[in-house]
Amino acid sequence: MATTITYTQQGKYLLPDLKLPEQPKVEIGVWSKRHLRFVKQYHPIRYTNLLTSCKLTAYLADIDKQAEDIFFRLVKQLSEKEGVTEQLKAEDQMLWGRRMSVT
């Protein structure tokens, strides 16, 4: 499969018209946005490699899914430990709120 390469004249030079393949549109959440900021700031080579290999979107989606799973698992464990239930929420919202905010 032959690919034709096109060029654009920039002054005296012909530069190749390079484009990355389209990446799927994925909504990333707060966890992925924070991780993206971290990778850009502290691991710029990893960021560049993920970006240029078109794996950044999939990587961030995976990070977001893992972080959400951990978050919901921790909330469930904490609510079981503190005895917080939907019944308690319906009966006494003030007590439910105090128990949910216990760290």
Secondary structure, DSSP 8 states (H G I E B T S, - for coil): ------EEEETTEEEE-------------HHHHHHHHHHHHH-HHHHHHHHHTT-HHHHHHHHHHHHHHHHHHHHHHHHHHHT--HHHHHH-HHHHHHHHT--
